Amino acid sequence: MRVKISYGVEIEEIPEELEELFRYVSDKSRTSMRQMEQAETFLADEEIESAMYLVEKLRRTLALVDNRLADIHMIGTGYVNYKENEGVEDVREGRPSVDTAEERPPDRDAEQPGGNPHNAGT
């Protein structure tokens, strides 16, 4: 199951974060190349079952790469937009091009003041 995780970093640290995320893509891409070469060998040797196993693994690996590239693209585009506008509010969206921790709305799940609103005044 794919889940979204989020954490805050200083705006100046985003290029380093992007580099780290891209290392994952590079590692998985190298793995994909090895899988392709091995699958090609299996096919040439008519080991179809082994080739199909690797093809399925390759598909999963490429999906991981694609997901991470989408994350990198989203973060990088937001960063470039922020740097181009230096935090100027985006009128079309009604919000800054990059959310900052200070501007985030309060967590809806945060503990609220106690008491039963149906028994107010009792």
C-alpha distance (Angstrom), angle and dihedral (degrees) to the residues before:
residue distance angle dihedral
M1 . . .
R2 3.79 . .
V3 3.80 115.9 .
K4 3.77 131.2 -178.9
I5 3.78 117.5 -120.9
S6 3.75 124.8 -171.6
Y7 3.74 136.3 -170.3
G8 3.76 135.4 164.6
V9 3.78 127.8 -107.6
E10 3.76 132.6 172.1
I11 3.80 111.7 -91.4
E12 3.82 89.8 -117.3
E13 3.82 89.8 58.8
I14 3.81 95.4 58.2
P15 3.83 95.5 91.6
E16 3.82 89.3 54.3
E17 3.80 90.8 47.7
L18 3.81 90.4 50.4
E19 3.79 89.8 50.4
E20 3.79 90.7 52.0
L21 3.79 91.9 48.6
F22 3.79 90.3 49.2
R23 3.82 91.4 52.9
Y24 3.79 86.8 65.0
V25 3.82 89.3 53.4
S26 3.80 90.9 49.7
D27 3.80 92.7 49.8
K28 3.80 93.1 48.0
S29 3.82 90.7 45.9
R30 3.80 90.5 55.5
T31 3.79 88.6 49.9
S32 3.81 89.1 50.8
M33 3.79 91.6 52.4
R34 3.81 90.9 53.1
Q35 3.81 90.6 48.0
M36 3.82 91.1 50.6
E37 3.78 92.8 49.3
Q38 3.79 91.7 48.8
A39 3.82 92.6 46.4
E40 3.80 89.4 50.4
T41 3.81 89.8 52.4
F42 3.80 91.4 48.8
L43 3.80 90.9 50.5
A44 3.80 92.0 48.5
D45 3.82 88.4 51.6
E46 3.83 90.0 46.2
E47 3.79 91.9 -117.8
I48 3.79 90.9 143.5
E49 3.81 98.1 165.1
S50 3.81 91.8 54.1
A51 3.80 90.5 45.1
M52 3.83 92.1 52.2
Y53 3.79 90.7 50.2
L54 3.80 89.7 54.5
V55 3.80 92.5 43.7
E56 3.80 89.4 57.0
K57 3.83 91.2 48.2
L58 3.80 88.7 48.4
R59 3.79 91.6 52.4
R60 3.82 90.7 52.7
T61 3.79 91.9 47.0
L62 3.80 91.8 49.8
A63 3.82 90.2 49.2
L64 3.82 89.2 54.7
V65 3.80 89.8 50.0
D66 3.80 91.8 48.7
N67 3.82 92.2 49.9
R68 3.79 92.0 49.9
L69 3.82 91.7 46.6
A70 3.81 88.9 52.7
D71 3.82 89.2 52.5
I72 3.80 91.5 48.3
H73 3.79 91.2 48.2
M74 3.80 93.0 50.0
I75 3.81 93.7 48.2
G76 3.81 93.8 42.2
T77 3.80 93.5 48.2
G78 3.80 91.0 50.0
Y79 3.79 90.4 49.0
V80 3.82 93.4 49.3
N81 3.80 90.4 47.3
Y82 3.80 90.5 50.1
K83 3.80 92.9 48.5
E84 3.82 92.0 47.6
N85 3.79 91.4 51.4
E86 3.82 97.6 28.6
G87 3.79 91.0 -137.5
V88 3.82 97.1 -45.5
E89 3.78 109.1 158.4
D90 3.80 114.6 -100.8
V91 3.80 103.1 -125.7
R92 3.82 93.9 -161.4
E93 3.79 92.2 56.5
G94 3.80 97.0 30.6
R95 3.79 91.6 -133.8
P96 3.79 139.9 79.7
S97 3.79 116.4 -80.7
V98 3.83 89.7 -116.8
D99 3.80 122.7 34.0
T100 3.73 114.3 -127.1
A101 3.78 123.9 -154.6
E102 3.79 89.7 -116.5
E103 3.81 93.0 54.9
R104 3.80 98.7 46.7
P105 3.80 115.8 114.0
P106 3.79 115.1 -110.7
D107 3.78 116.4 -85.1
R108 3.79 109.0 -93.8
D109 3.78 89.8 -147.1
A110 3.80 92.7 54.5
E111 3.76 114.9 118.8
Q112 3.79 110.5 -86.7
P113 3.80 126.5 -155.4
G114 3.80 110.9 -72.2
G115 3.74 128.7 -112.3
N116 3.76 136.1 86.7
P117 3.80 110.6 -87.7
H118 3.83 89.8 -154.5
N119 3.80 91.0 59.5
A120 3.80 97.0 46.2
G121 3.76 111.4 151.4
T122 3.81 95.5 19.8
